[in-house]
Amino acid sequence: MSTSGFASLSLSQPMLENLQELGFLQMTPVQAESLPHILKGKDVLAQAKTGSGKTAAFGLGLLSKLDVNKFRVQSLVLCPTRELADQVAKELRRLARKTHNIKILTLCGGMAFGPQYGSLVHGAHIIVGTPGRVLKHLDKGNLSLKHLDMLVLDEADRMLDMGFIDEIDRVIDHGPAKRQTLLFSATFPNEIVELSSSVQTDAIRVTTIAEEPENKIVEYFYEVAGEKVDALIAAMAHHSPASVLIFCATKIETRNVAEDLVAAGIDALAIHGDLEQYQRTDVLVRFMNRSCSVLVATDVAARGIDVKELELVMNYDLPLTAEIYTHRIGRTGRAGGEGIAVTLFTNDELHKVESYRTGTRIFEDIASFEGEGGFTMESPNSTLVVEGGKKNKIRPGDLLGALTGDAGINGKDIGKIDIYDRQSYVAIRRNVIDKALTRLKKGKIKGRTFPVWILGQKKTIDYSNVWGKGGGD
């Protein structure tokens, strides 16, 4: 089916106006194929990759079905990771801008349980969360799904890979049998088909992978004879990207690689399952607002990371499967841009890379350019943290006004602004960050004074103290 305008759907006029303002002019293939069925109340099993517009597909469906006057949980979206849940919740809020008084609540592990309970006491229309934390609130009686109308399983294949099937089944048991269920997955293994048959009724199957534009990615495989970190730096120097996402197999390896890169003069941070949620947020904010050039991650910790202009993805370790390889490199070359994927392998791994040899992938010996020394990467921005957020009614415009007004910072030196419940993050050009900090400390935001500091320079944010803690990816 070819894409068409949203006006062809039974959406409200305020919803259509909002989509126009957001730049949603034509439906993507997954939206065009699934939304007509979703709006009719049908169960849908859809195959669509990240970046295909699937969040808007199920988001428009559940928002259209929502009765704002009934202040109770009517929709539940389950996601494999905290980061993806946060992204989905943000997108739903954007789609719901023209509909007043909709409350969307995120329930994920790694966040304090008490505040989540406090928010649940005041009710919500839509819950977006990870299976484990949602189940914990259900078991404790903090959350009720007895009025649930729509259940969405987003990136269901990843949830199954991560072992969430039991939690998903138990969550579903807390809700009514009669409901609309939407299941979105990048792949359709037998387990997904079995899950669909157990939780959906006469599901409409939608597959749009063939209609979605391929990411433009040049794939390089470099054989490494010496130290892998040296090869990693040599490859970065050769391709000279502005931002890099590096995949490692283990948590300890992410730490070691990040530390080695920092020692070599490259701005790098590591992210993995042992970090507390506030630490994960700090790391992701810095990477996404260009206050950090390189992010080193495990596969699970990287789920939900969506950087629109990511120039280079690197596999420090060979992926365990071809599917994981596809998921990794698919984070570059998006939105019509071009990307580069680099995979390092040793002589001992020659037999493993044979399956990757195709006519389009480029295999080279990294020694051909490994002597390009002196390469460093300094991020263009630093990040200011303001100890105030949504709970203090702070908006991006308030921070922008405070910085460009009394603080005297040029608007072009201010980057991405992220507002969370109790903290706000502002990307500032590195060469004016000290000026911005000094002026903002002396000034006021919305007539109030808030603590302000530079992310990465606060002594309590010491990642070296958390590497050995328990937990897993």
C-alpha positions in Angstrom: 0.0 0.0 0.0 1.4 3.4 -0.9 1.5 6.1 1.8 -1.3 8.6 2.1 -2.3 11.6 4.2 -3.6 11.3 7.7 -6.8 13.2 6.7 -8.0 9.9 5.1 -8.3 8.4 8.6 -11.1 8.9 11.2 -9.0 11.2 13.4 -10.3 14.3 15.2 -9.7 17.7 13.7 -7.4 18.8 16.7 -5.4 15.6 16.1 -5.0 16.3 12.4 -4.0 19.9 13.1 -1.4 18.7 15.6 0.1 16.2 13.1 0.3 19.0 10.5 2.2 21.2 13.0 4.5 18.3 13.9 5.4 17.8 10.3 3.5 14.5 9.8 2.5 15.1 6.2 2.3 11.5 4.9 1.9 8.2 6.6 4.8 5.8 6.6 4.2 2.3 5.3 3.6 0.8 8.8 1.2 3.6 9.6 -0.7 3.3 6.3 -1.0 -0.5 6.6 -1.9 -0.7 10.3 -3.7 2.5 11.4 -7.0 1.8 9.5 -7.2 -1.6 11.3 -6.1 -0.2 14.7 -8.8 2.6 14.5 -11.4 -0.1 13.8 -10.5 -1.8 17.0 -8.7 -4.8 15.4 -5.8 -6.6 16.9 -2.7 -6.0 14.8 0.6 -8.0 14.6 3.0 -5.6 12.8 6.6 -6.1 11.6 8.5 -2.8 11.5 12.0 -1.7 12.3 13.0 1.2 14.6 12.5 4.5 12.9 9.6 3.3 10.8 7.0 5.4 12.6 5.5 2.6 14.6 5.2 4.7 17.8 2.9 7.1 16.0 1.0 4.1 14.5 -0.1 2.7 17.9 0.0 6.1 19.6 -2.6 7.6 17.4 -4.7 4.5 17.8 -4.7 4.5 21.6 -5.1 8.3 21.8 -8.2 8.1 19.5 -9.7 5.5 21.7 -9.0 7.3 25.0 -11.9 8.8 27.0 -10.2 11.6 28.9 -13.2 12.1 31.2 -12.7 8.6 32.6 -9.6 9.1 34.8 -8.3 5.5 34.9 -5.7 3.4 33.1 -7.1 2.7 29.7 -3.9 1.9 27.7 -0.7 0.1 28.6 2.5 0.1 26.5 5.2 -2.4 27.5 8.8 -1.8 26.3 12.0 -3.8 26.7 14.1 -0.9 28.2 13.8 2.2 30.2 15.2 4.4 27.4 12.7 3.1 24.9 9.8 3.6 27.4 10.9 7.2 28.0 11.1 7.8 24.2 7.6 6.3 23.7 6.1 8.4 26.5 7.6 11.6 25.0 6.3 10.8 21.6 2.8 10.1 23.0 2.8 13.5 24.8 3.7 15.2 21.5 0.9 13.4 19.7 -1.5 14.4 22.6 -0.6 18.1 22.6 -4.1 19.2 21.4 -5.9 17.0 23.8 -6.0 18.5 27.3 -5.7 16.7 30.6 -4.2 13.5 29.4 -1.9 12.0 32.0 0.8 9.6 30.7 2.9 7.9 33.4 6.2 6.0 32.9 6.9 3.0 35.2 10.4 1.6 34.8 13.0 -0.1 36.9 16.0 1.9 38.1 13.8 4.7 39.3 12.7 5.2 42.9 9.6 3.2 43.7 8.0 5.7 46.1 7.5 8.6 43.7 6.0 6.2 41.1 3.5 5.0 43.7 2.7 8.7 44.6 2.0 9.4 40.9 -0.2 6.3 40.6 -2.2 7.4 43.6 -3.3 10.4 41.6 -4.2 8.2 38.6 -3.3 8.1 34.9 -4.8 7.4 31.5 -1.8 5.8 29.8 1.0 3.7 31.4 4.3 3.2 29.5 6.8 0.9 31.2 9.0 -2.1 31.4 7.4 -5.5 32.3 9.2 -6.0 35.6 8.3 -2.7 37.2 4.7 -2.6 35.9 4.3 -6.1 37.4 5.7 -5.0 40.7 3.1 -2.2 41.0 0.4 -4.6 40.0 1.4 -7.2 42.6 1.5 -4.5 45.3 -2.0 -3.3 44.3 -0.7 0.2 43.3 -1.9 -0.2 39.8 -5.2 -1.6 38.4 -5.8 -2.7 34.8 -9.4 -3.7 35.2 -10.4 -0.9 32.8 -7.7 -1.6 30.2 -8.9 -1.1 26.6 -5.6 -1.4 24.7 -2.4 -3.3 25.3 0.7 -2.5 23.2 3.8 -4.8 23.2 6.5 -2.7 21.6 9.7 -4.4 20.2 8.2 -7.7 21.4 11.1 -9.7 19.9 13.6 -7.9 22.1 11.4 -8.4 25.2 11.4 -12.1 24.5 15.2 -12.1 23.9 15.6 -10.5 27.3 13.5 -13.1 29.0 10.4 -11.1 29.8 7.8 -13.6 28.6 6.8 -14.7 32.1 6.4 -11.1 33.3 4.4 -10.2 30.2 2.0 -13.1 30.8 1.6 -12.1 34.5 0.9 -8.5 33.5 -1.7 -9.6 31.0 -3.4 -11.8 33.7 -4.1 -8.6 35.7 -6.2 -7.1 32.8 -9.5 -8.0 31.2 -9.6 -10.7 28.5 -11.6 -8.4 26.2 -9.2 -5.7 25.0 -7.4 -4.6 21.8 -3.9 -5.9 21.6 -1.2 -4.5 19.3 2.1 -6.3 18.9 5.1 -4.6 17.1 8.3 -6.5 16.3 11.3 -6.0 14.1 11.4 -9.8 13.4 8.8 -12.6 13.2 10.4 -15.7 14.8 8.2 -18.6 15.9 8.1 -17.2 19.4 6.5 -14.0 18.3 3.8 -15.9 16.3 3.1 -18.1 19.3 2.9 -15.0 21.6 0.5 -13.4 19.1 -1.8 -16.5 19.1 -1.9 -16.5 22.9 -2.6 -12.8 23.5 -4.4 -11.6 20.3 -7.7 -12.5 18.6 -7.8 -12.8 14.8 -4.9 -10.4 14.5 -4.3 -8.6 11.3 -0.7 -9.3 10.2 1.2 -6.3 8.7 4.6 -6.5 7.2 6.2 -3.4 5.8 9.9 -4.1 6.0 10.2 -4.4 2.2 8.5 -1.0 1.7 10.7 0.9 4.2 13.7 2.6 2.8 17.0 0.9 3.5 19.5 2.7 5.7 22.4 3.9 3.6 25.3 2.3 5.4 28.8 1.5 4.1 30.0 -1.6 6.0 33.7 -2.2 6.8 35.4 -5.2 8.4 38.9 -4.7 9.6 41.3 -7.5 10.6 43.3 -6.5 13.7 46.7 -8.0 14.6 47.7 -5.8 17.5 45.7 -4.1 20.4 42.0 -3.7 19.6 41.8 -0.3 21.2 44.6 1.0 19.0 42.7 -0.3 16.0 39.5 1.3 17.3 41.2 4.7 17.5 42.9 4.2 14.1 39.5 3.4 12.5 37.9 6.5 14.1 40.9 8.6 12.9 40.4 7.2 9.3 36.7 7.9 9.1 36.8 11.1 11.3 33.2 11.0 12.6 31.5 13.6 14.8 29.8 11.0 16.9 30.4 7.3 17.5 28.5 4.4 19.1 30.7 1.5 20.1 29.4 -2.0 21.0 31.1 -4.3 23.4 30.2 -7.7 24.6 30.5 -7.2 28.4 30.0 -4.5 31.0 33.6 -4.6 32.2 34.7 -4.2 28.6 32.6 -1.0 28.1 34.4 0.5 31.1 37.8 -0.5 30.0 37.3 0.7 26.4 35.8 4.0 27.5 38.7 4.6 30.0 41.3 3.8 27.3 39.6 6.3 24.9 39.5 9.0 27.5 43.2 8.4 28.2 43.9 8.9 24.5 42.1 12.3 24.4 38.7 11.1 23.1 35.5 12.2 24.9 33.9 8.9 25.8 31.4 7.5 28.2 30.2 4.0 29.0 26.6 2.8 29.5 25.6 -0.7 30.8 23.1 -2.4 33.1 24.9 -1.6 36.4 24.3 2.1 36.2 21.6 3.7 38.3 18.8 5.4 36.3 20.0 8.9 37.0 23.5 7.9 35.8 22.1 6.4 32.6 20.1 9.6 32.0 23.2 11.8 32.5 25.2 9.7 30.1 22.5 9.6 27.4 21.8 13.3 27.7 25.5 14.1 27.2 25.7 11.8 24.2 22.6 13.0 22.5 23.2 16.7 23.0 26.8 16.4 21.6 28.5 16.9 25.1 30.1 13.6 24.6 31.5 12.3 21.2 31.7 8.6 21.9 29.3 6.2 23.7 30.5 2.7 24.6 27.6 0.3 25.2 26.5 -3.3 25.7 23.7 -4.4 23.4 21.0 -4.3 26.1 22.0 -1.0 27.5 21.9 0.6 24.0 18.3 -0.4 23.4 16.2 2.7 23.0 19.1 5.0 22.0 17.9 6.9 19.0 20.4 9.5 17.7 19.2 10.9 14.3 22.7 11.9 13.0 24.9 9.1 14.3 27.7 8.9 11.8 29.6 5.8 12.9 28.7 2.5 14.6 31.6 0.3 15.6 31.6 -3.4 16.7 34.5 -3.8 19.1 33.4 -7.4 19.5 31.7 -9.5 16.8 28.0 -9.7 17.4 26.7 -13.1 18.5 24.2 -13.3 15.6 23.5 -11.7 12.3 20.3 -10.3 13.8 22.2 -8.5 16.5 24.6 -7.1 13.8 21.7 -5.7 11.9 20.2 -4.1 15.0 23.5 -2.5 15.9 24.4 -1.0 12.6 20.8 0.1 11.9 21.4 3.0 14.2 23.3 4.9 11.6 22.3 6.0 8.1 18.8 7.0 9.1 16.4 9.6 7.8 18.0 9.6 4.3 21.5 10.2 5.7 24.6 8.1 5.1 26.3 6.1 7.8 29.4 3.9 8.4 29.6 0.6 10.2 33.0 -0.8 11.3 33.5 -4.3 12.7 36.8 -5.4 14.2 37.9 -9.0 14.1 41.1 -11.0 14.9 42.8 -13.8 12.9 41.3 -16.3 15.4 37.8 -15.1 14.3 38.2 -15.5 10.6 35.9 -18.5 10.5 33.2 -16.4 12.3 33.3 -13.5 9.8 33.0 -15.7 6.7 29.2 -15.5 6.9 29.4 -11.7 6.7 31.3 -11.7 3.4 29.1 -10.3 0.6 29.7 -8.3 -2.5 28.9 -5.0 -0.7 30.9 -5.3 2.5 34.5 -4.1 2.5 37.2 -6.3 4.1 40.5 -4.6 4.8 43.6 -5.0 7.0 43.5 -2.1 9.4 47.3 -1.9 9.3 46.9 0.0 6.0 46.0 3.2 8.0 46.9 2.3 11.6 49.8 4.7 11.7 47.6 7.9 11.7 48.5 8.9 15.2 47.6 12.0 17.2 43.8 11.6 16.8 41.6 13.2 19.5 37.9 13.9 19.8 36.6 16.8 21.9 32.9 17.3 21.9 31.6 20.7 20.8 29.3 21.1 23.8 29.1 20.8 27.6 26.0 20.4 29.6 24.5 22.7 32.3 22.3 21.0 34.9 19.6 23.1 36.5 18.1 21.6 39.6 14.5 22.3 38.6 12.2 20.8 36.0 8.6 20.0 35.1 7.6 19.9 38.8 8.8 23.5 39.0 6.8 24.4 35.8 10.1 25.1 33.9 9.9 25.1 30.2 12.6 25.2 27.5 11.7 28.8 26.7 12.3 29.8 30.4 15.9 28.4 30.2 16.5 29.9 26.8 15.3 33.3 28.0 17.4 33.2 31.1 20.5 32.4 29.1 20.1 34.8 26.3 18.8 37.6 28.5 20.7 38.5 31.6 23.3 35.8 31.1 24.2 37.3 27.7 24.7 34.0 25.8 24.2 34.0 22.1 21.3 31.8 21.0 23.5 30.0 18.5 25.7 28.8 21.4 22.7 27.0 23.0 21.9 23.4 21.9 19.4 20.8 23.0 17.3 21.4 26.1 15.9 18.4 28.0 13.4 18.9 30.8 12.8 16.1 33.3 10.7 16.1 36.5 13.2 17.7 38.8 16.2 18.5 36.6 16.8 20.3 33.3 19.8 19.8 31.0 21.0 22.5 28.6 23.8 21.9 26.0 26.1 24.9 25.7 29.0 25.5 23.4 32.2 24.4 25.3 33.9 27.8 24.9 31.1 29.7 26.7 30.1 27.1 29.3 31.9 28.8 32.2 30.3 32.2 31.3 26.9 30.6 31.1 27.4 28.8 34.5 28.6 32.0 36.2 25.8 34.2 34.9 23.0 31.7 35.5 24.2 31.1 39.1 23.8 34.9 39.7 20.5 35.2 37.7 17.0 33.8 38.1 14.7 31.5 36.2 11.0 32.4 36.3 11.9 34.7 39.2 13.6 32.0 41.2 17.1 30.9 41.9 18.0 27.3 41.2 21.3 25.4 41.8 23.2 25.1 38.5 26.3 23.0 37.7 28.2 21.5 34.8 27.5 17.8 34.2 30.6 15.7 34.6 32.2 18.1 37.0 30.1 17.4 40.0 32.0 15.3 42.5 29.0 13.1 43.4 28.7 11.9 39.8 31.6 9.5 40.0 31.1 6.6 37.7 34.2 4.8 38.8 32.4 3.9 42.0 29.6 1.9 40.3 31.4 -0.5 38.1 31.6 -3.3 40.6 27.9 -3.2 41.8 25.6 -6.1 41.3 23.0 -6.4 38.6 23.1 -7.4 35.0 22.4 -6.3 31.5 
